[in-house]
């Protein structure tokens, strides 16, 4: 498994880091936390992000 941090994921999705932090779960993105308490690091699994992007496709 490969992970991206919040900033990398936001850049990949072309959204702000604050939008991603606030809306990730609501949008269906899984958040992984590494470390204890408020100092934990937020990460996103690369293959899950790629699958989520494919699900966002709009058929016309």
mmCIF file of the N, C-alpha and C atoms, coordinates in Angstrom:
data_MODEL
# 
_entry.id   MODEL 
# 
loop_
_atom_site.group_PDB 
_atom_site.id 
_atom_site.type_symbol 
_atom_site.label_atom_id 
_atom_site.label_alt_id 
_atom_site.label_comp_id 
_atom_site.label_asym_id 
_atom_site.label_entity_id 
_atom_site.label_seq_id 
_atom_site.pdbx_PDB_ins_code 
_atom_site.Cartn_x 
_atom_site.Cartn_y 
_atom_site.Cartn_z 
_atom_site.occupancy 
_atom_site.B_iso_or_equiv 
_atom_site.pdbx_formal_charge 
_atom_site.auth_seq_id 
_atom_site.auth_comp_id 
_atom_site.auth_asym_id 
_atom_site.auth_atom_id 
_atom_site.pdbx_PDB_model_num 
ATOM 1   N N  . UNK A 1 1  ? 0.846   -1.179 0.000   1.00 0.00 ? 1  UNK A N  1 
ATOM 2   C CA . UNK A 1 1  ? 0.000   0.000  0.000   1.00 0.00 ? 1  UNK A CA 1 
ATOM 3   C C  . UNK A 1 1  ? 0.889   1.240  0.000   1.00 0.00 ? 1  UNK A C  1 
ATOM 4   N N  . UNK A 1 2  ? 0.483   2.203  -0.806  1.00 0.00 ? 2  UNK A N  1 
ATOM 5   C CA . UNK A 1 2  ? 1.183   3.483  -0.836  1.00 0.00 ? 2  UNK A CA 1 
ATOM 6   C C  . UNK A 1 2  ? 0.222   4.563  -0.356  1.00 0.00 ? 2  UNK A C  1 
ATOM 7   N N  . UNK A 1 3  ? 0.759   5.511  0.359   1.00 0.00 ? 3  UNK A N  1 
ATOM 8   C CA . UNK A 1 3  ? -0.059  6.586  0.905   1.00 0.00 ? 3  UNK A CA 1 
ATOM 9   C C  . UNK A 1 3  ? 0.455   7.945  0.446   1.00 0.00 ? 3  UNK A C  1 
ATOM 10  N N  . UNK A 1 4  ? -0.468  8.902  0.359   1.00 0.00 ? 4  UNK A N  1 
ATOM 11  C CA . UNK A 1 4  ? -0.125  10.299 0.111   1.00 0.00 ? 4  UNK A CA 1 
ATOM 12  C C  . UNK A 1 4  ? -0.594  11.103 1.314   1.00 0.00 ? 4  UNK A C  1 
ATOM 13  N N  . UNK A 1 5  ? 0.138   12.164 1.625   1.00 0.00 ? 5  UNK A N  1 
ATOM 14  C CA . UNK A 1 5  ? -0.308  13.021 2.717   1.00 0.00 ? 5  UNK A CA 1 
ATOM 15  C C  . UNK A 1 5  ? -1.407  13.964 2.214   1.00 0.00 ? 5  UNK A C  1 
ATOM 16  N N  . UNK A 1 6  ? -1.904  14.791 3.101   1.00 0.00 ? 6  UNK A N  1 
ATOM 17  C CA . UNK A 1 6  ? -3.017  15.676 2.779   1.00 0.00 ? 6  UNK A CA 1 
ATOM 18  C C  . UNK A 1 6  ? -2.668  16.612 1.626   1.00 0.00 ? 6  UNK A C  1 
ATOM 19  N N  . UNK A 1 7  ? -1.505  17.225 1.688   1.00 0.00 ? 7  UNK A N  1 
ATOM 20  C CA . UNK A 1 7  ? -1.099  18.178 0.649   1.00 0.00 ? 7  UNK A CA 1 
ATOM 21  C C  . UNK A 1 7  ? -0.937  17.497 -0.710  1.00 0.00 ? 7  UNK A C  1 
ATOM 22  N N  . UNK A 1 8  ? -0.275  16.355 -0.738  1.00 0.00 ? 8  UNK A N  1 
ATOM 23  C CA . UNK A 1 8  ? -0.087  15.626 -1.992  1.00 0.00 ? 8  UNK A CA 1 
ATOM 24  C C  . UNK A 1 8  ? -1.428  15.223 -2.602  1.00 0.00 ? 8  UNK A C  1 
ATOM 25  N N  . UNK A 1 9  ? -2.335  14.752 -1.763  1.00 0.00 ? 9  UNK A N  1 
ATOM 26  C CA . UNK A 1 9  ? -3.647  14.322 -2.241  1.00 0.00 ? 9  UNK A CA 1 
ATOM 27  C C  . UNK A 1 9  ? -4.440  15.504 -2.770  1.00 0.00 ? 9  UNK A C  1 
ATOM 28  N N  . UNK A 1 10 ? -4.394  16.625 -2.069  1.00 0.00 ? 10 UNK A N  1 
ATOM 29  C CA . UNK A 1 10 ? -5.093  17.824 -2.520  1.00 0.00 ? 10 UNK A CA 1 
ATOM 30  C C  . UNK A 1 10 ? -4.558  18.281 -3.870  1.00 0.00 ? 10 UNK A C  1 
ATOM 31  N N  . UNK A 1 11 ? -3.255  18.269 -4.039  1.00 0.00 ? 11 UNK A N  1 
ATOM 32  C CA . UNK A 1 11 ? -2.653  18.647 -5.319  1.00 0.00 ? 11 UNK A CA 1 
ATOM 33  C C  . UNK A 1 11 ? -3.078  17.680 -6.422  1.00 0.00 ? 11 UNK A C  1 
ATOM 34  N N  . UNK A 1 12 ? -3.078  16.398 -6.125  1.00 0.00 ? 12 UNK A N  1 
ATOM 35  C CA . UNK A 1 12 ? -3.480  15.382 -7.106  1.00 0.00 ? 12 UNK A CA 1 
ATOM 36  C C  . UNK A 1 12 ? -4.922  15.587 -7.556  1.00 0.00 ? 12 UNK A C  1 
ATOM 37  N N  . UNK A 1 13 ? -5.791  15.938 -6.604  1.00 0.00 ? 13 UNK A N  1 
ATOM 38  C CA . UNK A 1 13 ? -7.215  16.117 -6.913  1.00 0.00 ? 13 UNK A CA 1 
ATOM 39  C C  . UNK A 1 13 ? -7.545  17.543 -7.369  1.00 0.00 ? 13 UNK A C  1 
ATOM 40  N N  . UNK A 1 14 ? -6.555  18.426 -7.315  1.00 0.00 ? 14 UNK A N  1 
ATOM 41  C CA . UNK A 1 14 ? -6.742  19.825 -7.694  1.00 0.00 ? 14 UNK A CA 1 
ATOM 42  C C  . UNK A 1 14 ? -7.795  20.512 -6.827  1.00 0.00 ? 14 UNK A C  1 
ATOM 43  N N  . UNK A 1 15 ? -7.707  20.286 -5.535  1.00 0.00 ? 15 UNK A N  1 
ATOM 44  C CA . UNK A 1 15 ? -8.573  20.937 -4.550  1.00 0.00 ? 15 UNK A CA 1 
ATOM 45  C C  . UNK A 1 15 ? -7.668  21.493 -3.448  1.00 0.00 ? 15 UNK A C  1 
ATOM 46  N N  . UNK A 1 16 ? -8.201  22.366 -2.626  1.00 0.00 ? 16 UNK A N  1 
ATOM 47  C CA . UNK A 1 16 ? -7.404  22.891 -1.522  1.00 0.00 ? 16 UNK A CA 1 
ATOM 48  C C  . UNK A 1 16 ? -7.297  21.841 -0.415  1.00 0.00 ? 16 UNK A C  1 
ATOM 49  N N  . UNK A 1 17 ? -6.237  21.958 0.348   1.00 0.00 ? 17 UNK A N  1 
ATOM 50  C CA . UNK A 1 17 ? -6.055  21.044 1.475   1.00 0.00 ? 17 UNK A CA 1 
ATOM 51  C C  . UNK A 1 17 ? -7.180  21.206 2.490   1.00 0.00 ? 17 UNK A C  1 
ATOM 52  N N  . UNK A 1 18 ? -7.638  22.441 2.702   1.00 0.00 ? 18 UNK A N  1 
ATOM 53  C CA . UNK A 1 18 ? -8.724  22.652 3.663   1.00 0.00 ? 18 UNK A CA 1 
ATOM 54  C C  . UNK A 1 18 ? -10.025 22.019 3.168   1.00 0.00 ? 18 UNK A C  1 
ATOM 55  N N  . UNK A 1 19 ? -10.299 22.103 1.868   1.00 0.00 ? 19 UNK A N  1 
ATOM 56  C CA . UNK A 1 19 ? -11.509 21.458 1.327   1.00 0.00 ? 19 UNK A CA 1 
ATOM 57  C C  . UNK A 1 19 ? -11.415 19.949 1.540   1.00 0.00 ? 19 UNK A C  1 
ATOM 58  N N  . UNK A 1 20 ? -10.269 19.389 1.235   1.00 0.00 ? 20 UNK A N  1 
ATOM 59  C CA . UNK A 1 20 ? -10.084 17.944 1.373   1.00 0.00 ? 20 UNK A CA 1 
ATOM 60  C C  . UNK A 1 20 ? -10.257 17.515 2.816   1.00 0.00 ? 20 UNK A C  1 
ATOM 61  N N  . UNK A 1 21 ? -9.666  18.249 3.738   1.00 0.00 ? 21 UNK A N  1 
ATOM 62  C CA . UNK A 1 21 ? -9.762  17.907 5.155   1.00 0.00 ? 21 UNK A CA 1 
ATOM 63  C C  . UNK A 1 21 ? -11.213 17.947 5.630   1.00 0.00 ? 21 UNK A C  1 
ATOM 64  N N  . UNK A 1 22 ? -11.962 18.963 5.205   1.00 0.00 ? 22 UNK A N  1 
ATOM 65  C CA . UNK A 1 22 ? -13.349 19.131 5.641   1.00 0.00 ? 22 UNK A CA 1 
ATOM 66  C C  . UNK A 1 22 ? -14.313 18.164 4.961   1.00 0.00 ? 22 UNK A C  1 
ATOM 67  N N  . UNK A 1 23 ? -14.040 17.798 3.715   1.00 0.00 ? 23 UNK A N  1 
ATOM 68  C CA . UNK A 1 23 ? -15.024 17.075 2.912   1.00 0.00 ? 23 UNK A CA 1 
ATOM 69  C C  . UNK A 1 23 ? -14.652 15.648 2.531   1.00 0.00 ? 23 UNK A C  1 
ATOM 70  N N  . UNK A 1 24 ? -13.508 15.164 2.947   1.00 0.00 ? 24 UNK A N  1 
ATOM 71  C CA . UNK A 1 24 ? -13.057 13.837 2.517   1.00 0.00 ? 24 UNK A CA 1 
ATOM 72  C C  . UNK A 1 24 ? -14.067 12.746 2.858   1.00 0.00 ? 24 UNK A C  1 
ATOM 73  N N  . UNK A 1 25 ? -14.449 12.659 4.101   1.00 0.00 ? 25 UNK A N  1 
ATOM 74  C CA . UNK A 1 25 ? -15.374 11.581 4.500   1.00 0.00 ? 25 UNK A CA 1 
ATOM 75  C C  . UNK A 1 25 ? -16.725 11.744 3.840   1.00 0.00 ? 25 UNK A C  1 
ATOM 76  N N  . UNK A 1 26 ? -17.231 12.951 3.795   1.00 0.00 ? 26 UNK A N  1 
ATOM 77  C CA . UNK A 1 26 ? -18.527 13.214 3.159   1.00 0.00 ? 26 UNK A CA 1 
ATOM 78  C C  . UNK A 1 26 ? -18.504 12.832 1.675   1.00 0.00 ? 26 UNK A C  1 
ATOM 79  N N  . UNK A 1 27 ? -17.345 12.982 1.056   1.00 0.00 ? 27 UNK A N  1 
ATOM 80  C CA . UNK A 1 27 ? -17.195 12.673 -0.368  1.00 0.00 ? 27 UNK A CA 1 
ATOM 81  C C  . UNK A 1 27 ? -16.910 11.204 -0.623  1.00 0.00 ? 27 UNK A C  1 
ATOM 82  N N  . UNK A 1 28 ? -16.715 10.428 0.434   1.00 0.00 ? 28 UNK A N  1 
ATOM 83  C CA . UNK A 1 28 ? -16.476 9.003  0.275   1.00 0.00 ? 28 UNK A CA 1 
ATOM 84  C C  . UNK A 1 28 ? -15.012 8.607  0.269   1.00 0.00 ? 28 UNK A C  1 
ATOM 85  N N  . UNK A 1 29 ? -14.126 9.518  0.640   1.00 0.00 ? 29 UNK A N  1 
ATOM 86  C CA . UNK A 1 29 ? -12.703 9.206  0.696   1.00 0.00 ? 29 UNK A CA 1 
ATOM 87  C C  . UNK A 1 29 ? -12.342 8.710  2.094   1.00 0.00 ? 29 UNK A C  1 
ATOM 88  N N  . UNK A 1 30 ? -11.620 7.624  2.154   1.00 0.00 ? 30 UNK A N  1 
ATOM 89  C CA . UNK A 1 30 ? -11.190 7.076  3.439   1.00 0.00 ? 30 UNK A CA 1 
ATOM 90  C C  . UNK A 1 30 ? -9.960  7.819  3.936   1.00 0.00 ? 30 UNK A C  1 
ATOM 91  N N  . UNK A 1 31 ? -9.964  8.174  5.204   1.00 0.00 ? 31 UNK A N  1 
ATOM 92  C CA . UNK A 1 31 ? -8.835  8.847  5.830   1.00 0.00 ? 31 UNK A CA 1 
ATOM 93  C C  . UNK A 1 31 ? -8.141  7.855  6.758   1.00 0.00 ? 31 UNK A C  1 
ATOM 94  N N  . UNK A 1 32 ? -6.824  7.817  6.669   1.00 0.00 ? 32 UNK A N  1 
ATOM 95  C CA . UNK A 1 32 ? -6.022  6.987  7.563   1.00 0.00 ? 32 UNK A CA 1 
ATOM 96  C C  . UNK A 1 32 ? -5.233  7.919  8.474   1.00 0.00 ? 32 UNK A C  1 
ATOM 97  N N  . UNK A 1 33 ? -5.204  7.605  9.755   1.00 0.00 ? 33 UNK A N  1 
ATOM 98  C CA . UNK A 1 33 ? -4.433  8.397  10.713  1.00 0.00 ? 33 UNK A CA 1 
ATOM 99  C C  . UNK A 1 33 ? -3.310  7.530  11.267  1.00 0.00 ? 33 UNK A C  1 
ATOM 100 N N  . UNK A 1 34 ? -2.109  8.111  11.249  1.00 0.00 ? 34 UNK A N  1 
ATOM 101 C CA . UNK A 1 34 ? -0.936  7.430  11.770  1.00 0.00 ? 34 UNK A CA 1 
ATOM 102 C C  . UNK A 1 34 ? -0.380  8.257  12.921  1.00 0.00 ? 34 UNK A C  1 
ATOM 103 N N  . UNK A 1 35 ? -0.238  7.653  14.061  1.00 0.00 ? 35 UNK A N  1 
ATOM 104 C CA . UNK A 1 35 ? 0.285   8.338  15.226  1.00 0.00 ? 35 UNK A CA 1 
ATOM 105 C C  . UNK A 1 35 ? -0.815  8.650  16.223  1.00 0.00 ? 35 UNK A C  1 
ATOM 106 N N  . UNK A 1 36 ? -0.410  9.038  17.421  1.00 0.00 ? 36 UNK A N  1 
ATOM 107 C CA . UNK A 1 36 ? -1.374  9.271  18.496  1.00 0.00 ? 36 UNK A CA 1 
ATOM 108 C C  . UNK A 1 36 ? -1.959  10.682 18.508  1.00 0.00 ? 36 UNK A C  1 
ATOM 109 N N  . UNK A 1 37 ? -3.207  10.776 18.899  1.00 0.00 ? 37 UNK A N  1 
ATOM 110 C CA . UNK A 1 37 ? -3.877  12.041 19.212  1.00 0.00 ? 37 UNK A CA 1 
ATOM 111 C C  . UNK A 1 37 ? -3.814  13.116 18.161  1.00 0.00 ? 37 UNK A C  1 
ATOM 112 N N  . UNK A 1 38 ? -3.687  14.355 18.633  1.00 0.00 ? 38 UNK A N  1 
ATOM 113 C CA . UNK A 1 38 ? -3.722  15.514 17.737  1.00 0.00 ? 38 UNK A CA 1 
ATOM 114 C C  . UNK A 1 38 ? -2.492  15.600 16.847  1.00 0.00 ? 38 UNK A C  1 
ATOM 115 N N  . UNK A 1 39 ? -1.452  14.872 17.172  1.00 0.00 ? 39 UNK A N  1 
ATOM 116 C CA . UNK A 1 39 ? -0.238  14.868 16.350  1.00 0.00 ? 39 UNK A CA 1 
ATOM 117 C C  . UNK A 1 39 ? -0.258  13.796 15.271  1.00 0.00 ? 39 UNK A C  1 
ATOM 118 N N  . UNK A 1 40 ? -1.383  13.114 15.112  1.00 0.00 ? 40 UNK A N  1 
ATOM 119 C CA . UNK A 1 40 ? -1.462  12.061 14.107  1.00 0.00 ? 40 UNK A CA 1 
ATOM 120 C C  . UNK A 1 40 ? -1.354  12.661 12.713  1.00 0.00 ? 40 UNK A C  1 
ATOM 121 N N  . UNK A 1 41 ? -0.826  11.881 11.812  1.00 0.00 ? 41 UNK A N  1 
ATOM 122 C CA . UNK A 1 41 ? -0.657  12.297 10.423  1.00 0.00 ? 41 UNK A CA 1 
ATOM 123 C C  . UNK A 1 41 ? -1.783  11.709 9.585   1.00 0.00 ? 41 UNK A C  1 
ATOM 124 N N  . UNK A 1 42 ? -2.420  12.544 8.786   1.00 0.00 ? 42 UNK A N  1 
ATOM 125 C CA . UNK A 1 42 ? -3.510  12.103 7.919   1.00 0.00 ? 42 UNK A CA 1 
ATOM 126 C C  . UNK A 1 42 ? -2.910  11.651 6.591   1.00 0.00 ? 42 UNK A C  1 
ATOM 127 N N  . UNK A 1 43 ? -3.354  10.488 6.142   1.00 0.00 ? 43 UNK A N  1 
ATOM 128 C CA . UNK A 1 43 ? -2.876  9.933  4.877   1.00 0.00 ? 43 UNK A CA 1 
ATOM 129 C C  . UNK A 1 43 ? -4.066  9.386  4.088   1.00 0.00 ? 43 UNK A C  1 
ATOM 130 N N  . UNK A 1 44 ? -3.879  9.292  2.780   1.00 0.00 ? 44 UNK A N  1 
ATOM 131 C CA . UNK A 1 44 ? -4.869  8.726  1.880   1.00 0.00 ? 44 UNK A CA 1 
ATOM 132 C C  . UNK A 1 44 ? -4.182  7.649  1.061   1.00 0.00 ? 44 UNK A C  1 
ATOM 133 N N  . UNK A 1 45 ? -4.839  6.508  0.902   1.00 0.00 ? 45 UNK A N  1 
ATOM 134 C CA . UNK A 1 45 ? -4.262  5.387  0.169   1.00 0.00 ? 45 UNK A CA 1 
ATOM 135 C C  . UNK A 1 45 ? -4.402  5.654  -1.328  1.00 0.00 ? 45 UNK A C  1 
ATOM 136 N N  . UNK A 1 46 ? -3.302  5.557  -2.060  1.00 0.00 ? 46 UNK A N  1 
ATOM 137 C CA . UNK A 1 46 ? -3.239  5.947  -3.465  1.00 0.00 ? 46 UNK A CA 1 
ATOM 138 C C  . UNK A 1 46 ? -4.262  5.197  -4.324  1.00 0.00 ? 46 UNK A C  1 
ATOM 139 N N  . UNK A 1 47 ? -4.352  3.885  -4.194  1.00 0.00 ? 47 UNK A N  1 
ATOM 140 C CA . UNK A 1 47 ? -5.278  3.131  -5.048  1.00 0.00 ? 47 UNK A CA 1 
ATOM 141 C C  . UNK A 1 47 ? -6.733  3.494  -4.748  1.00 0.00 ? 47 UNK A C  1 
ATOM 142 N N  . UNK A 1 48 ? -7.048  3.843  -3.497  1.00 0.00 ? 48 UNK A N  1 
ATOM 143 C CA . UNK A 1 48 ? -8.407  4.272  -3.158  1.00 0.00 ? 48 UNK A CA 1 
ATOM 144 C C  . UNK A 1 48 ? -8.714  5.638  -3.762  1.00 0.00 ? 48 UNK A C  1 
ATOM 145 N N  . UNK A 1 49 ? -7.730  6.531  -3.781  1.00 0.00 ? 49 UNK A N  1 
ATOM 146 C CA . UNK A 1 49 ? -7.915  7.837  -4.413  1.00 0.00 ? 49 UNK A CA 1 
ATOM 147 C C  . UNK A 1 49 ? -8.144  7.661  -5.909  1.00 0.00 ? 49 UNK A C  1 
ATOM 148 N N  . UNK A 1 50 ? -7.351  6.823  -6.550  1.00 0.00 ? 50 UNK A N  1 
ATOM 149 C CA . UNK A 1 50 ? -7.507  6.581  -7.989  1.00 0.00 ? 50 UNK A CA 1 
ATOM 150 C C  . UNK A 1 50 ? -8.867  5.972  -8.305  1.00 0.00 ? 50 UNK A C  1 
ATOM 151 N N  . UNK A 1 51 ? -9.331  5.034  -7.483  1.00 0.00 ? 51 UNK A N  1 
ATOM 152 C CA . UNK A 1 51 ? -10.655 4.438  -7.691  1.00 0.00 ? 51 UNK A CA 1 
ATOM 153 C C  . UNK A 1 51 ? -11.743 5.478  -7.496  1.00 0.00 ? 51 UNK A C  1 
ATOM 154 N N  . UNK A 1 52 ? -11.598 6.350  -6.492  1.00 0.00 ? 52 UNK A N  1 
ATOM 155 C CA . UNK A 1 52 ? -12.575 7.396  -6.239  1.00 0.00 ? 52 UNK A CA 1 
ATOM 156 C C  . UNK A 1 52 ? -12.664 8.351  -7.418  1.00 0.00 ? 52 UNK A C  1 
ATOM 157 N N  . UNK A 1 53 ? -11.509 8.703  -7.996  1.00 0.00 ? 53 UNK A N  1 
ATOM 158 C CA . UNK A 1 53 ? -11.498 9.599  -9.153  1.00 0.00 ? 53 UNK A CA 1 
ATOM 159 C C  . UNK A 1 53 ? -12.267 8.974  -10.314 1.00 0.00 ? 53 UNK A C  1 
ATOM 160 N N  . UNK A 1 54 ? -12.082 7.690  -10.553 1.00 0.00 ? 54 UNK A N  1 
ATOM 161 C CA . UNK A 1 54 ? -12.803 7.017  -11.647 1.00 0.00 ? 54 UNK A CA 1 
ATOM 162 C C  . UNK A 1 54 ? -14.303 7.015  -11.406 1.00 0.00 ? 54 UNK A C  1 
ATOM 163 N N  . UNK A 1 55 ? -14.731 6.947  -10.145 1.00 0.00 ? 55 UNK A N  1 
ATOM 164 C CA . UNK A 1 55 ? -16.151 6.956  -9.816  1.00 0.00 ? 55 UNK A CA 1 
ATOM 165 C C  . UNK A 1 55 ? -16.781 8.321  -10.052 1.00 0.00 ? 55 UNK A C  1 
ATOM 166 N N  . UNK A 1 56 ? -15.974 9.363  -10.121 1.00 0.00 ? 56 UNK A N  1 
ATOM 167 C CA . UNK A 1 56 ? -16.496 10.720 -10.292 1.00 0.00 ? 56 UNK A CA 1 
ATOM 168 C C  . UNK A 1 56 ? -16.802 11.052 -11.741 1.00 0.00 ? 56 UNK A C  1 
ATOM 169 N N  . UNK A 1 57 ? -16.493 10.142 -12.638 1.00 0.00 ? 57 UNK A N  1 
ATOM 170 C CA . UNK A 1 57 ? -16.711 10.368 -14.066 1.00 0.00 ? 57 UNK A CA 1 
ATOM 171 C C  . UNK A 1 57 ? -18.188 10.616 -14.340 1.00 0.00 ? 57 UNK A C  1 
ATOM 172 N N  . UNK A 1 58 ? -18.444 11.616 -15.152 1.00 0.00 ? 58 UNK A N  1 
ATOM 173 C CA . UNK A 1 58 ? -19.797 11.955 -15.548 1.00 0.00 ? 58 UNK A CA 1 
ATOM 174 C C  . UNK A 1 58 ? -20.003 11.485 -16.977 1.00 0.00 ? 58 UNK A C  1 
ATOM 175 N N  . UNK A 1 59 ? -20.973 10.620 -17.166 1.00 0.00 ? 59 UNK A N  1 
ATOM 176 C CA . UNK A 1 59 ? -21.285 10.143 -18.514 1.00 0.00 ? 59 UNK A CA 1 
ATOM 177 C C  . UNK A 1 59 ? -22.240 11.113 -19.171 1.00 0.00 ? 59 UNK A C  1 
ATOM 178 N N  . UNK A 1 60 ? -21.914 11.475 -20.393 1.00 0.00 ? 60 UNK A N  1 
ATOM 179 C CA . UNK A 1 60 ? -22.807 12.397 -21.094 1.00 0.00 ? 60 UNK A CA 1 
ATOM 180 C C  . UNK A 1 60 ? -23.489 11.737 -22.264 1.00 0.00 ? 60 UNK A C  1 
# 
